[in-house]
Amino acid sequence: MGEDRLTDDQAMRLALQQAQAAAALGEVPVGAVVVRDGRVIASGHNAPIGAHDPTAHAEVVALRAAAQALGNYRLDGCTLYVTLEPCAMCAGAMLHARLDRVVFGASDPKAGAAGSVLDLFAETRLNHQTEVRGGVLAHECAALLRQFFKPRRINRDPLREDALRTPDTAFQDLPGHPWPPHYVSDLPALAGLRLHWVDEGPPDAPLTWLCLHGNPGWSYLYRHMMAAFAAAGHRVVTPDLIGFGRSDKPKKEGTHRFDWHRQVLLEFIERLDLQRIVLVVQDWGGLLGLTLPMVAPGRYLGLLAMNTMLATGDAPLPAGFIDWRQWCAERPAYDIARLLARAEPSLSAAECAAYAAPFPDAGHRAATRAFPRLVPAHADQDGAAISRQARDFWRHQWRGHSLLVVGARDPVLGQPVMAELAALIRGCPPPWVLPEAGHFVSEHGRAIAERALQHFGAARGSTAAL
């Protein structure tokens, strides 16, 4: 192979690429490659979480792939490059594989078995000795690990090992979103996950606007409306659903369930003891939020619903939503900023980027992938029964005022869907149609907020209108 043979530095840079792939999936960023005769024959990265396999360290994954490539579990003549000093398990596997050399990047003072905690490779009583070289591109390898773990170290609430937390730096200088964060992690349903919300205005305000976002939105969706409601002297509470915004993001799509997200919201409302609520919902905010008032009707005075629905499982889902769900299934890594730019052409590039800020990589996007599948399509599906109960509540027991707003350009949950929703809500007037608005109708939030303030009698001293 001559001059085409990989150097140690070159091979370690390939291992670093594998480590970056692990980080993108929410795994600890460790990567490995196996080289024989100067060329890469196998590679691997950490995958214990995604594979549900405690042995799926980068080195083991790469060793398995190399053995398959060679048709032999003995890897004589091979060198394994790994970005982090091997642990005892991986060191043992390397010795069993009869590797010629092991080259690692950063040392591991907590679990390293190549000299940091113990040195299996120096154990002369073993029947094979493997040459070891450490410290190759150690700075780059260690920097990637530090970058991955930094968000966990700087946040005051501990982060569960099966979740991710978007770094605070991602939320700096967002256009139109100046509000400080609030966090809670001790609600029973959260089980240690941290939920974020925006909370502006006095607790004893005439009205509390509880704003619930959809997918792939977060509290940024309501920035125009939050500013208007707070300026009117009212309280605005806008949580980020788990998996979205500044809230923690479980790594597994299966964590997300309709009833679980609903329970988190119920406990959140109870913890803050919200009163005089106008429930503001859009998209998934309505699928979940419309099931909440029947639990404690006395807390709620009004409903402001935008491009949403109740999914009861005993009626067909809208065709536009079926198309959206299929589109998501085919494009699980769709570009959120680009989606927003298409849906709302009035948005600036910075605003589109702000929508995507909570989701820096695929590992942070389990919720955006899971939510389209969670909409109940069958009567026995999670969330369907409680949605049917909610339908009966809105038909027969709701006593508050309602205002429905629909973006005429929404192909997913547009005018026919919202007309059906209005028809099942007791005393609800026909939806207000915004001809230029699409699915993310709250981007027209200033006009909506002005009408809502008037509709709900939300100017100071006019709550008697409710």
C-alpha positions in Angstrom: 0.0 0.0 0.0 3.0 2.3 0.5 2.2 6.0 0.8 -1.5 5.2 0.9 -1.3 3.7 4.3 -3.2 5.6 7.0 -1.1 7.3 9.7 -2.2 7.0 13.4 -3.5 10.6 13.2 -5.5 10.0 10.1 -7.1 6.9 11.4 -8.0 8.7 14.7 -9.7 11.4 12.8 -11.9 8.7 11.2 -12.6 7.5 14.7 -13.6 11.0 15.7 -16.1 11.1 12.9 -17.7 8.0 14.4 -17.7 9.7 17.8 -19.5 12.7 16.3 -22.1 10.4 14.8 -22.7 8.9 18.3 -23.2 12.4 19.8 -25.8 13.2 17.1 -27.8 10.2 18.3 -27.5 11.2 22.0 -24.9 8.6 22.8 -21.6 9.3 24.6 -19.3 10.4 21.8 -16.8 7.6 21.4 -15.9 6.2 18.0 -13.6 3.5 16.8 -12.2 2.1 13.5 -10.2 -1.1 12.8 -7.4 -0.9 10.3 -5.5 -3.7 8.5 -2.8 -3.3 5.9 -3.3 0.5 6.0 -7.0 0.6 5.3 -10.2 0.7 7.3 -12.0 -2.6 7.4 -14.6 -1.7 10.1 -15.9 1.1 12.2 -18.3 1.7 15.1 -19.6 4.2 17.6 -21.2 4.0 21.0 -24.7 2.6 20.9 -25.7 1.2 24.3 -28.8 3.4 24.6 -30.1 3.0 21.1 -29.3 -0.7 20.9 -30.5 -1.5 24.4 -27.1 -3.3 24.8 -24.7 -2.6 27.6 -21.9 -4.2 25.5 -22.4 -1.9 22.5 -19.3 0.3 23.2 -17.6 1.7 20.1 -14.8 -0.8 20.3 -17.0 -3.8 20.6 -19.2 -2.6 17.7 -16.1 -2.1 15.5 -14.6 -5.5 16.6 -17.8 -7.3 15.6 -17.8 -5.6 12.2 -14.2 -6.4 11.6 -14.6 -10.1 12.5 -17.5 -10.3 10.0 -15.5 -8.5 7.3 -12.6 -11.0 7.8 -14.7 -14.0 8.5 -12.6 -14.7 11.6 -12.9 -13.7 15.2 -9.1 -13.5 15.4 -8.0 -10.1 14.2 -4.3 -10.7 13.8 -2.5 -7.9 12.0 -5.2 -5.3 12.9 -5.0 -2.1 14.8 -8.0 -0.6 16.6 -8.2 3.2 17.0 -10.6 4.5 19.6 -11.2 8.1 20.8 -11.3 7.2 24.5 -9.2 4.8 26.5 -10.8 1.4 26.6 -12.7 0.1 29.6 -12.0 -3.3 31.1 -14.7 -5.0 29.0 -13.4 -3.6 25.8 -9.8 -4.2 26.7 -10.6 -7.9 27.3 -12.4 -8.1 24.0 -9.4 -6.6 22.2 -7.0 -9.2 23.9 -9.3 -12.0 22.9 -9.3 -10.7 19.3 -5.5 -10.9 19.2 -5.2 -7.3 17.9 -1.6 -6.3 17.1 -2.1 -2.7 18.3 -4.6 -0.5 20.2 -4.4 3.3 19.7 -6.5 5.6 21.8 -7.1 9.3 22.1 -8.2 10.7 25.5 -7.4 9.0 28.8 -10.3 7.9 31.0 -9.4 8.5 34.6 -12.6 6.9 35.9 -12.7 3.6 33.9 -9.6 3.4 31.7 -8.1 -0.1 31.5 -5.0 0.9 29.5 -3.1 2.5 32.4 -5.5 5.1 34.0 -7.3 2.8 36.5 -5.6 -0.5 35.6 -3.6 -1.8 32.7 -4.9 -5.1 31.3 -2.6 -4.8 28.3 0.5 -4.9 30.6 -0.7 -8.1 32.4 2.1 -10.6 31.5 0.1 -13.5 32.8 -2.4 -13.2 29.9 -1.6 -15.4 26.9 -1.5 -12.4 24.4 0.1 -9.0 24.6 -1.1 -6.1 22.5 0.9 -3.0 21.8 -0.8 0.1 23.1 -0.3 3.8 22.2 -2.3 6.5 23.9 -2.7 10.3 23.5 -3.2 10.4 19.7 -5.3 13.6 19.0 -6.1 13.5 22.8 -7.1 17.2 22.8 -9.7 16.8 20.0 -11.0 13.6 21.5 -11.4 15.1 25.0 -12.9 18.3 23.7 -15.7 16.4 22.0 -16.5 14.6 25.3 -16.4 17.9 27.3 -18.7 19.5 24.8 -21.2 16.7 25.1 -21.2 16.7 28.9 -21.0 20.4 29.5 -24.8 21.0 29.4 -25.2 18.4 32.1 -22.7 20.0 34.3 -23.8 23.7 34.1 -27.5 23.1 34.7 -28.6 23.2 38.4 -31.0 20.2 38.0 -29.4 16.8 37.3 -30.1 15.3 33.9 -31.3 11.8 33.5 -29.0 9.5 31.6 -31.8 8.6 29.1 -32.4 12.3 28.2 -30.7 15.3 26.6 -30.8 18.9 27.4 -30.3 21.6 24.8 -27.5 23.9 25.9 -28.6 27.3 27.2 -26.4 29.0 24.5 -28.9 27.8 21.9 -31.5 30.2 23.3 -29.4 33.3 23.5 -30.6 36.4 21.5 -33.7 34.8 20.0 -35.7 37.5 18.2 -38.8 38.5 20.1 -38.3 36.1 23.0 -36.7 37.9 25.9 -38.3 36.1 28.8 -36.3 34.3 31.5 -36.7 30.6 31.9 -38.6 28.8 34.8 -38.0 25.1 35.5 -39.7 22.3 37.5 -38.4 18.7 37.8 -40.2 17.3 40.9 -43.7 16.7 39.5 -44.4 13.0 40.0 -45.1 12.3 36.3 -41.8 13.9 35.3 -39.7 11.3 37.2 -36.8 13.7 37.3 -37.1 15.2 33.8 -36.9 19.0 33.8 -39.8 21.0 32.3 -39.4 24.6 31.2 -42.0 27.3 31.0 -42.3 31.1 30.5 -44.2 32.9 33.2 -45.0 36.6 32.8 -47.4 38.8 34.7 -48.8 38.8 38.3 -50.3 35.7 39.8 -53.4 37.6 40.7 -53.9 39.0 37.2 -57.5 39.2 35.8 -56.8 36.4 33.4 -54.1 33.7 33.0 -53.4 32.8 29.4 -52.2 29.1 29.4 -50.5 28.6 26.0 -49.8 25.1 24.8 -47.7 24.6 21.6 -47.7 21.8 19.0 -45.1 19.8 17.0 -42.5 20.9 16.1 -43.1 24.1 18.0 -42.2 25.3 21.5 -43.0 28.4 23.6 -41.4 30.6 20.9 -44.6 30.0 18.9 -46.5 32.3 21.2 -44.0 35.2 21.5 -46.3 37.8 19.8 -49.3 36.8 21.8 -47.3 36.6 25.1 -46.1 40.1 24.6 -49.6 41.4 24.0 -51.2 39.6 26.9 -48.5 40.6 29.4 -48.7 44.2 28.2 -52.4 44.1 29.0 -51.5 43.3 32.7 -52.4 39.6 32.5 -50.4 36.5 33.3 -49.0 34.3 30.6 -47.9 30.8 31.3 -46.3 28.9 28.4 -44.8 25.5 29.1 -42.5 23.6 26.7 -43.8 20.0 26.4 -41.2 17.4 27.4 -39.1 16.8 24.3 -39.5 20.3 23.0 -38.0 23.8 23.6 -35.9 24.2 26.8 -37.5 21.1 28.4 -35.5 17.9 28.7 -35.6 15.6 25.7 -35.9 11.8 26.3 -33.7 9.9 23.8 -36.2 7.2 23.1 -39.2 7.8 21.0 -41.2 5.3 23.0 -41.0 7.5 26.0 -43.6 9.8 24.5 -47.2 8.7 25.2 -50.4 10.8 25.0 -51.6 10.0 28.6 -48.2 10.7 30.0 -47.9 14.2 28.5 -51.4 14.9 29.6 -50.6 13.9 33.2 -47.5 16.2 33.2 -49.7 19.1 32.2 -52.4 18.4 34.8 -49.7 18.2 37.5 -48.1 21.4 36.2 -51.4 23.3 36.3 -52.1 22.0 39.8 -48.6 22.9 41.0 -48.9 26.5 39.8 -52.5 26.6 41.0 -53.6 28.4 37.9 -56.9 30.2 38.1 -59.0 32.3 35.7 -57.5 30.4 32.7 -58.0 31.2 29.1 -56.7 28.0 27.4 -54.7 28.8 24.3 -54.0 25.9 22.0 -52.6 25.1 18.6 -51.9 21.7 16.9 -50.8 19.2 19.6 -51.5 21.8 22.2 -55.2 21.2 21.4 -55.0 17.5 21.1 -53.7 17.4 24.7 -55.1 20.7 26.0 -58.7 20.1 25.1 -58.7 17.1 27.4 -57.7 19.2 30.5 -60.6 21.5 31.5 -63.0 18.7 32.3 -60.7 17.7 35.3 -61.2 21.1 37.0 -63.7 23.2 35.1 -63.6 25.9 37.7 -60.1 26.9 36.7 -61.1 27.8 33.2 -62.9 30.8 31.8 -62.2 30.7 28.1 -60.8 28.8 25.1 -58.7 30.2 22.3 -58.1 27.4 19.8 -56.1 27.6 16.6 -55.7 24.9 13.9 -56.2 21.9 16.1 -58.6 19.1 16.8 -59.8 16.4 19.1 -58.7 12.9 18.0 -61.3 10.6 19.4 -60.4 7.4 17.5 -64.0 6.8 16.4 -63.9 9.2 13.4 -61.4 9.3 10.5 -58.4 11.6 10.9 -58.3 14.5 8.5 -56.8 13.7 5.1 -54.4 16.6 5.5 -53.1 15.2 8.7 -52.7 11.7 7.2 -50.6 13.2 4.5 -48.5 15.1 7.1 -47.9 12.0 9.1 -46.8 10.1 6.1 -44.5 13.0 5.1 -42.9 12.9 8.6 -42.4 9.1 8.4 -40.6 9.5 5.1 -38.5 12.5 6.3 -37.8 12.0 10.1 -34.9 14.4 10.0 -36.8 17.2 8.1 -35.4 20.7 8.4 -37.5 22.5 10.9 -36.3 26.0 9.9 -37.0 25.3 6.3 -40.5 23.9 7.2 -41.3 27.1 9.0 -40.0 29.3 6.1 -42.3 27.5 3.7 -45.3 27.5 6.1 -45.0 31.2 7.1 -43.1 33.2 4.4 -43.2 36.3 6.5 -40.7 34.8 9.0 -37.1 36.1 8.9 -34.3 33.6 8.7 -33.4 34.3 12.3 -37.0 33.5 13.4 -37.0 30.2 11.5 -33.6 29.3 13.1 -35.1 30.1 16.5 -37.8 27.5 15.9 -35.1 24.9 15.2 -32.8 26.0 18.1 -34.0 23.4 20.6 -33.2 20.5 18.2 -29.4 20.7 17.3 -29.2 17.1 16.1 -31.1 13.9 15.7 -30.7 12.9 19.3 -32.7 15.8 20.5 -35.6 15.1 18.1 -37.2 11.9 19.5 -40.4 13.9 20.2 -40.7 15.4 16.7 -40.4 11.9 15.3 -42.8 10.3 17.8 -45.7 12.8 17.9 -47.2 12.3 14.5 -47.7 8.6 15.3 -49.3 9.4 18.7 -52.4 11.0 17.3 -55.2 8.5 18.1 -56.5 6.9 15.0 -58.4 4.0 16.6 -60.8 3.8 19.5 -58.5 1.8 21.7 -55.4 3.9 21.1 -53.7 5.8 23.9 -55.5 9.1 24.3 -58.7 8.2 22.3 -61.0 7.4 25.3 -60.0 10.5 27.2 -60.6 12.5 24.0 -64.1 11.1 23.7 -64.8 12.1 27.3 -63.5 15.6 26.4 -65.8 15.8 23.4 -68.8 15.1 25.7 -67.5 17.8 28.1 -67.3 20.5 25.4 -70.7 19.6 24.0 -72.6 19.6 27.2 -70.7 21.0 30.2 -68.5 23.8 28.9 -69.7 27.2 30.3 -66.9 29.5 29.2 -66.4 31.7 26.2 -64.7 30.4 23.1 -62.8 31.8 20.2 -61.5 29.7 17.3 -59.0 31.0 14.8 -58.0 29.2 11.6 -55.3 29.9 9.1 -56.9 29.4 5.6 -53.6 28.3 4.1 -53.2 25.3 6.5 -53.3 22.0 4.5 -53.2 19.9 7.7 -55.8 21.2 10.2 -57.5 23.9 8.1 -61.0 25.3 7.8 -63.1 22.0 7.6 -61.4 20.6 10.7 -61.9 23.8 12.7 -65.5 24.1 11.6 -66.1 20.6 13.0 -64.4 21.6 16.3 -66.5 24.7 16.6 -69.7 22.6 16.0 -69.0 20.4 19.0 -68.1 23.2 21.5 -71.1 24.5 23.4 -71.9 28.1 22.5 -68.9 28.5 20.2 -69.2 31.0 17.3 -67.9 30.1 13.8 -64.1 30.2 13.5 -62.4 33.5 12.6 -60.6 32.8 9.3 -57.2 34.5 8.6 -56.8 34.3 4.8 -53.0 34.8 4.9 -52.2 32.5 7.8 -51.0 28.9 7.6 -50.7 26.1 10.1 -48.6 28.2 12.5 -51.4 30.7 12.8 -50.1 32.3 16.0 -47.4 33.9 13.9 -50.2 36.4 13.3 -50.4 36.6 17.1 -50.7 40.4 17.5 -53.9 40.6 15.6 -55.2 37.5 17.3 -54.3 38.8 20.8 -56.1 42.1 20.2 -59.3 40.3 19.2 -58.9 37.8 22.1 -58.5 40.6 24.6 -61.7 42.1 23.4 -63.6 38.8 23.0 -62.8 37.6 26.5 -63.2 41.0 28.1 -59.5 40.8 29.1 -58.9 44.5 29.5 -58.5 45.4 33.1 -61.8 45.6 35.0 -63.8 43.8 32.3 -63.6 40.2 33.5 -67.3 40.3 34.3 -67.9 39.7 30.6 -67.0 36.1 31.3 
